[in-house]
Amino acid sequence: MVSVRSKKKNVLPMPRGLRIPEFTDNALTVLRRRYLIRNEQGEVVEEPIDMLWRVASTIAAGELQYDIGADVEALAGEFYELLASFDFLPNSPTLMNAGRELGQLSACFVLPVDDSMESIFEAVKQTALIHKSGGGTGFSFSRIRPARDVVHSTKGISSGPLSFMKVFDVATETIKQGGTRRGANMAILRVDHPDIMDFIKAKSDFSILQNFNLSVAVTDAFMQALEADEEYDLVNPRTGEVVRRQSALKLFRQIVKQAWLSGEPGVVFIDRMNADNPTPEVGSIESTNPCGEQPLLPYESCNLGSINLAHMVRDGEIDFAKLEQTVRKAVHFLDNVVDVNRYPLPEIERMTKQNRKIGLGVMGFADMLIQLGIPYSSPEAIATAEKVMRFIDEKAFEKSCELGEERGAFPNFSASIYGKRDPDQPVRNATRTTIAPTGTISILAGCSSGVEPLFAVAYVRRVMDDDELFEVNPYFASLAKEHGFYSDDLVRRLAHKGSVQGFSEVPLKYRRLFETAHDITPKNHIDIQAAFQKYTNNAVSKTINFPHDATVQDVEEAFLLAYRSGCKGLTIYRDGSRDAQVLNIGKTDKKKSAPASGQPALVKRDRPAMLFGRTYQMMTGCGPMYITINEDENHRPFELFNTVGKAGGCAASQCEAIGRLVSLAWRSGMAPEPIIKELIGISCHKPAGFGENRVTSCADAIARALRQMLEANNGGRRDASLADDAKGFGACPECGGVVEHEGGCHVCRSCGYSECA
């Protein structure tokens, strides 16, 4: 690999003697796939050390805007050490784009959507520009008049917010963010909008709005009506008039039911977010970023970064001295990001610099607890979360005040809660702390993700030629070896289960200490979220995991607990609620079962010399696919053949394999309907088409052809049981590895693939 010393603006020549970053093999894989510079031939031409220096020196150059004589090289060295030690890492766009031509460093944006065609399609255009630059977007569609409302200019009727959301979804699908960061959106609708019930049910069909996370903006008035089992007002945003009243309990139960079914919608407690709005005179908060942790005003962006708490423990105690220094440097770094950033829109640059919001968060919390000997589900963990986040928030505020003295307060300071409270104490940043998901940067840092518990103590990582490597948590491996219960066989068995629970050879204290996300209760998850929220300016991204057999009542209690505990929102995920969830841990292992006594064995029918059938053309992400379905003399499907354009290799062989297995099932007497249900909606990284014509994979194309065949044989009528059931998120579409659900996103820790919504 050729090392590149970038000549781009603000990137200083690299000095000798810098710390060599000790990235893991996994992290290096992620860096090469997603972060390091490539030449026009697609070859990686940057070393990890170059990337970190590129970022550090570019951000340090922001100092010159305030002190023309600043020692930028010395500050770049400090920032480099901060990054290369993995004590702190900024959000991915900063790592990818600092010091490069694009120069867009923010992860989060919120755009306004007003009740006019001009505003809606201007927002679509702006969304495309943001996604092209590597950012995600949040919207409130609450200002759009409801479906079937009057349109005075044409004397027609409105199609409502849901129809326009689909336009944004198509635009996002088209952009794809250049292949490094997929487009992601948050759609929020107020609970008092007349179309709220349709919004809640929108993802009953998984094939639509695949580039959106959905959240309901729940008001305090709604929660009070829910508590009293009363009705509340639904208000037309165009006129401000009450159009009808709705049972709060009925609507809440629909939210809960849909969340239980699919994980969406989530809820944001919008009045609670606005109660903490530092600039209420500038505007109200209507929406958040795609994962819900960053409430923003229209046209605001936020620059995020996370401290690695795994590195803030020394001799079994929290090293508060090191934590303080890390917080101070990180706030300085993120404030400079605001200045050196190249914003995708002038409106965003203006609003962002008016408030200068930053979002300093954490990762490695589970690792910290393990080093402290504290189980994640214990009261001590809650106390630790509060103590650590309170300290970070206080030190971040102190540093922001120092920067305010040196550089001036954020321009909207006089109209802010800080200016009203103490006009003589300038504050540099309107907000300073946010707990974001850290899917890929935690891989780079080699620590646990965000404030989540461990996903698995060990798991299978697939590499070339389908070989399996067993990844084991380093803290567990160290303790197991120290106390004499480590073995390769144990690791192998753990990798196929994920959890240490039930392994008698692991001492009880370590089974307790190494709890995973599925070992603890939803209440444990919410307790930690609420503990961090207590001392976080913005909000907390946290996945609330439920087992597959959780009830609707369990989910209902979680939403109520989140509100009563002071959380600003909640998103839940019930294991397996999206059928194609495939995790390379033991839940995927199935025992072979013998036929029941007296049940006849399946017999494969011989093929006649001649069969008749139909050939269907389907457009897939791999090119046009031709699917031939032949039927027997009774018009039952007998065999299936398919070819995919000029595709070869895996695409062709896998499609041939599907055809052989489907043919075998039919010749053995299986009906076509179960096969359709298994294949429909399976997704890969190259879907094709839009709306009802969207084909999510070659397997999905085969299922759709089968369904067309059945409809043709049924006089054109569609069997309701065969409606689209897109399977959501399965194994990683790039490497087949473990996919973790985190804060509305799906992250593969093997290759760094991530996708929100």
C-alpha positions, 0 to 999 in steps of 0.5 A, spaced: 500 500 500 502 506 498 502 511 503 499 518 501 501 525 504 495 529 502 497 536 499 490 538 501 488 545 504 489 544 512 493 538 512 500 539 515 506 534 513 506 529 518 511 529 523 516 523 525 515 519 532 507 519 532 504 514 536 502 508 531 495 506 532 494 499 534 487 497 530 485 490 530 484 486 524 477 487 524 478 495 524 483 495 519 478 491 514 472 497 516 478 502 515 479 499 508 472 498 506 469 505 508 474 510 511 481 510 507 482 514 501 482 511 494 485 513 487 481 513 481 482 505 480 478 504 487 485 502 490 486 504 497 492 509 497 492 511 504 494 508 511 490 509 517 496 513 520 495 518 515 487 518 516 488 520 523 493 525 521 489 528 516 483 529 521 487 531 526 491 537 522 485 539 519 481 540 525 487 543 528 487 548 523 480 551 525 484 555 531 487 560 525 480 563 525 481 565 532 489 566 533 493 567 527 499 565 531 496 559 533 501 553 534 497 549 529 502 543 529 502 542 536 495 542 537 494 537 531 499 533 535 494 533 541 488 531 537 492 526 533 494 523 540 487 523 542 484 519 536 490 514 535 489 512 543 482 511 541 480 515 547 476 519 543 473 518 536 469 523 532 463 521 527 464 517 521 463 523 516 469 527 520 473 521 519 472 520 512 472 527 509 476 532 513 482 534 509 478 532 503 475 535 497 468 534 500 469 536 507 462 535 510 463 533 517 456 532 520 452 526 521 446 529 523 441 534 519 434 536 520 430 540 514 423 543 514 417 541 511 412 546 510 405 545 507 406 547 500 409 543 494 414 548 493 417 547 500 416 539 500 420 539 493 425 544 495 426 539 501 427 533 497 432 537 493 436 539 499 435 531 502 439 529 496 444 534 497 445 532 504 445 524 503 450 525 497 455 529 502 454 523 507 449 525 512 442 523 515 436 527 515 430 528 520 423 531 518 417 533 521 411 532 516 406 534 521 405 541 518 402 538 511 395 538 511 391 531 512 389 526 506 383 528 503 383 535 505 382 541 501 387 544 496 384 551 494 389 552 488 386 546 484 379 545 488 382 538 489 384 534 495 390 533 499 394 526 498 397 527 505 404 526 509 405 519 507 404 520 500 410 525 500 414 521 505 414 516 499 417 521 495 423 522 500 424 515 500 425 514 493 430 520 493 434 517 498 434 510 495 437 513 488 442 517 492 445 511 496 451 516 499 456 514 494 457 507 497 460 509 503 454 511 508 447 509 506 442 514 506 437 514 512 431 519 514 427 520 520 420 521 519 416 524 525 408 526 525 405 529 531 400 524 535 395 530 534 395 530 526 389 527 523 393 522 519 397 519 525 393 512 525 395 511 518 402 513 519 403 508 525 401 503 521 405 505 515 410 499 516 405 494 516 408 493 509 415 492 510 416 494 503 415 501 503 419 507 507 425 502 507 429 508 508 426 511 514 425 510 521 418 512 524 417 516 530 410 519 533 411 525 536 408 524 543 405 530 547 404 531 554 397 532 553 396 526 550 400 522 555 395 525 560 389 523 556 392 516 556 393 516 563 385 518 564 383 514 559 380 520 555 379 522 548 384 528 545 383 532 539 386 531 532 388 538 529 388 540 522 395 543 521 392 547 515 387 551 519 388 549 526 381 546 527 379 540 531 377 535 526 375 530 531 377 526 537 380 520 538 381 515 544 388 516 547 388 509 549 386 506 542 392 510 539 397 508 544 395 501 543 396 501 536 403 504 537 405 498 541 402 493 537 406 496 531 412 496 535 411 489 537 410 487 530 416 490 527 420 495 531 416 501 529 414 506 530 418 509 536 416 515 540 419 521 541 416 525 547 416 532 544 414 536 549 420 534 554 425 535 548 422 542 547 423 543 555 430 542 554 431 546 548 436 551 549 434 557 544 426 557 544 426 564 542 429 561 535 425 556 534 421 549 536 424 542 536 420 538 531 424 533 529 431 529 530 436 526 526 435 518 524 437 515 530 433 520 535 438 522 539 439 529 536 433 534 537 435 539 532 431 546 529 430 546 522 436 547 518 441 545 524 446 540 524 450 537 529 457 534 530 458 528 534 464 524 537 464 519 543 469 518 549 471 511 550 470 509 557 473 503 556 480 507 557 477 511 563 479 505 568 485 504 572 486 499 577 479 497 578 477 505 579 474 510 574 480 515 572 476 521 573 483 525 571 484 522 565 476 523 563 476 530 565 482 531 560 479 527 555 472 531 555 476 538 555 480 536 548 474 533 545 470 539 546 475 543 543 476 538 537 468 538 536 468 546 536 473 547 531 469 542 527 463 547 526 468 552 523 472 547 518 466 544 516 464 545 509 456 545 509 451 542 504 447 548 504 448 555 506 442 555 510 445 549 514 451 553 515 448 559 518 443 556 523 449 551 525 454 557 526 448 561 530 448 555 535 454 551 535 451 545 537 456 539 539 454 532 541 459 529 545 457 522 547 460 515 550 462 508 547 465 502 551 460 503 557 459 495 558 467 494 557 468 500 563 463 496 567 466 489 566 473 492 568 469 495 575 466 488 576 459 491 575 453 487 572 450 491 567 443 490 570 445 492 577 443 498 581 451 499 581 451 500 574 445 505 574 449 509 579 455 509 575 452 511 569 449 517 572 456 519 576 460 518 569 455 522 565 454 528 570 461 528 570 462 529 563 456 534 562 459 538 567 466 538 564 464 539 557 460 545 560 466 548 563 470 547 557 465 550 553 465 556 558 472 557 557 471 557 549 466 562 550 471 567 554 476 566 549 472 566 542 465 569 544 459 565 545 454 562 540 451 568 536 444 566 539 446 566 546 442 572 548 436 569 546 438 562 549 436 560 556 444 561 558 443 568 556 437 569 560 440 566 566 447 569 566 448 574 561 456 575 563 458 568 562 458 566 555 457 559 553 460 557 546 456 551 544 448 551 545 448 543 547 454 539 548 452 532 550 449 527 546 449 519 546 449 517 539 450 509 536 457 508 535 456 502 531 462 503 526 467 507 530 466 503 536 469 497 531 475 502 530 476 503 537 475 496 539 470 497 544 463 495 546 458 500 542 455 506 545 451 505 552 449 498 550 450 491 553 455 486 550 451 484 544 455 477 545 461 474 549 463 470 542 460 470 535 462 467 529 466 471 523 466 469 516 472 470 512 474 468 505 471 461 502 466 461 508 471 459 513 469 461 520 473 465 525 471 465 533 471 472 536 471 472 543 470 478 548 478 480 550 476 481 557 472 475 558 478 471 554 483 474 559 479 473 565 477 465 563 485 464 562 487 467 569 482 463 572 483 457 568 476 456 565 478 458 558 478 453 552 477 453 545 471 448 545 468 453 550 469 459 545 466 455 540 460 453 543 459 460 546 460 463 539 454 459 537 450 461 543 452 468 544 451 468 551 455 465 557 448 463 561 447 456 562 455 454 561 456 451 568 464 451 567 463 459 567 463 461 574 457 464 576 460 471 578 462 471 571 456 469 568 453 475 572 458 480 569 458 478 562 451 479 561 449 480 554 443 484 551 438 478 551 440 476 558 437 482 561 430 485 561 427 491 558 427 495 564 434 494 565 435 497 558 431 503 560 434 504 567 440 505 563 437 510 558 434 514 563 440 514 567 444 517 562 439 521 559 439 525 566 445 528 565 445 529 557 443 535 554 440 532 547 438 525 548 440 518 548 440 513 543 439 506 546 436 499 543 431 496 548 431 489 546 425 484 547 425 476 547 421 473 541 416 471 546 415 478 549 408 480 549 404 486 547 403 488 554 411 487 555 412 493 550 406 497 553 409 497 559 416 499 556 413 505 553 410 507 559 416 506 563 420 510 559 416 516 559 415 516 567 423 515 567 424 521 564 427 518 557 426 523 551 424 517 546 424 510 546 425 505 540 424 497 541 426 491 538 423 484 539 428 479 537 426 476 530 420 480 529 423 481 522 423 474 519 429 474 516 434 476 522 440 472 522 445 472 527 451 468 527 449 465 534 446 459 537 439 461 536 440 459 528 442 452 530 436 447 529 436 440 531 434 435 526 427 432 527 425 425 524 418 424 521 412 423 526 410 416 527 406 413 521 407 419 517 409 417 510 416 419 507 416 424 502 417 421 495 420 425 489 416 425 483 419 423 476 420 428 471 415 427 465 418 428 458 415 434 456 412 440 461 409 446 459 410 453 463 411 460 463 417 465 463 417 471 467 422 477 466 424 481 473 428 486 474 433 485 479 439 489 482 444 484 478 440 485 472 434 482 468 432 475 471 428 470 467 424 465 471 421 459 468 416 455 472 413 449 469 407 445 471 404 438 471 398 435 468 394 438 474 397 445 473 401 444 479 408 447 479 413 442 478 420 445 477 423 452 476 429 455 472 432 462 472 437 465 469 440 472 471 442 477 465 450 475 464 451 474 471 456 469 473 459 467 480 455 467 486 449 471 483 448 465 478 450 459 482 446 462 488 440 463 484 441 456 480 441 453 487 434 456 489 431 453 483 434 446 484 431 447 492 424 450 489 424 444 484 425 439 489 420 441 494 415 441 489 416 434 486 416 432 493 409 435 494 410 442 497 405 447 495 408 454 492 405 458 498 410 457 503 416 458 498 413 464 497 412 466 504 420 464 505 423 468 499 418 474 499 422 480 501 429 477 502 433 483 501 440 484 499 445 491 498 442 491 490 435 492 490 431 495 484 425 498 482 420 503 486 414 502 490 410 496 488 415 494 483 421 494 488 425 488 487 429 487 494 433 481 491 434 475 486 430 471 491 425 476 492 424 476 484 423 469 484 417 469 489 414 475 486 414 471 479 411 465 483 406 469 486 404 472 479 403 465 477 398 463 482 394 469 481 394 468 473 391 461 475 387 464 480 383 468 475 387 474 477 385 474 484 391 475 490 391 471 496 391 475 502 396 471 505 401 472 500 402 480 501 409 482 501 412 481 507 419 484 506 424 481 511 427 487 514 434 485 515 438 479 515 445 477 515 450 482 513 449 483 505 456 484 504 460 479 508 454 475 511 457 476 518 453 478 525 448 484 524 447 488 530 440 492 531 443 499 535 438 505 536 435 504 529 441 502 525 443 495 523 451 494 524 456 489 522 462 488 526 465 484 521 466 489 515 463 495 518 457 495 514 451 499 517 444 501 515 439 506 518 432 504 517 
